[in-house]
Amino acid sequence: MSKIIYVSKSTWNASDDNDGSEDKPLLTIAAALQKAKEYLSLGISTKIALSPDVYREGSLKVDYRFPKVPEKVVLVIEGQGTKPTTIRGSDLVPLSDGHP
């Protein structure tokens, strides 16, 4: 991979305003996909490295039609570490007592 974008829900300084570096990870996969789109359009293969956690982000999509991605340029989304990383399209819904 030519570029790695880090995402963490558990790092104290994680924010979608960060640059996605290991020291300043993004908070959401959606923000990482936006940043990856920039690199891919420049012909830079990219890995999105997710810290172990459950990511609930609803609808996520990668549109390869625009901008056009050059051949042999890849996007990899990968969990890091030995603990599980889960991506879910569902949201937690509170029960009537207010707890999920």
N, C-alpha and C positions, 0 to 999 in steps of 0.2 A: 504494500500500500504506500502511496506517496504522501497521503495526508490522513491524520487521525483526528477525529472530533470526539471529545469526551462528553458524556452526559451522566449526571448524577442527581438523584433525588435526595441523597443523604449527606452530601457535602455541604457544610455550613454556608459557603459562599457561592453555591450554584445559582446561576441566573441566566435567563435567555438573553440578557444584555452582555454576557461574557463572550470571550473569543473562542470558547470551546477547547482551550488547552487543558492539559492535565491539572494545572494549578488553578484554572478558572473555567470549570466545566459549565456546560449549558444545563438547564433544568429539565427541558422537555425534548422528546424525540422530534416533535414537529419543528422546533427551532434548529435542531441538528440537520434535518432533511433540507431545510431552506439553505443552510450554510453549505451542505454537500452539493446542492444544485449548482451553486457558484463554481465550486471546484470541478465538478463533472463537466460543466460546459467549457471549461478551460483545458479539458483533456487530462485532468488529474484524478487518478483512481483514489477512492476515499473509503475509509472505514469509520463507522460510528461505533464507538466503544461504550457500552452501557454498563454502569456499575450495577451490582446485584440489587434488585428491587422489583416491585410490581409497578409497571408503567400503564396507567389507565388514561388513554388519550383519544378515545373515540375513533374517528375516521382519520387514518393516515394514508397518504398516497404519494407515490413517486411518479411524476409524469416525465417520461423519457422523450416525449415528442418535442417539447420546447423547454429549454434550448436543446438542440441536437447534441447528443453525446457521441463523441468519436468512438470508433470500433476499439475493442480491447480495453476500454475504460470501464472499471467496475465499481459498484457500490456494495460494501459489506456492512451488515449490521450484526454486531456480535456482543454477547454478554461477556463480562470480564470476571475473573476470579473463580472460586470453586462453589460459591453459593448460587442459587438459581436466579435467573433474570427472566421475567415474564412480561409479555406485552399483551394487554387486554383491551378490547374495544368497548368494554362495559364500564359503567360508573357505579360506585357504591351508592345505594339508595337507602336513606335512613328508614328504619321501621317506625311504627307508630310511637314507640317510646323514645325516639330520637337517636337511637344507636344503630349503626350499620350492621 
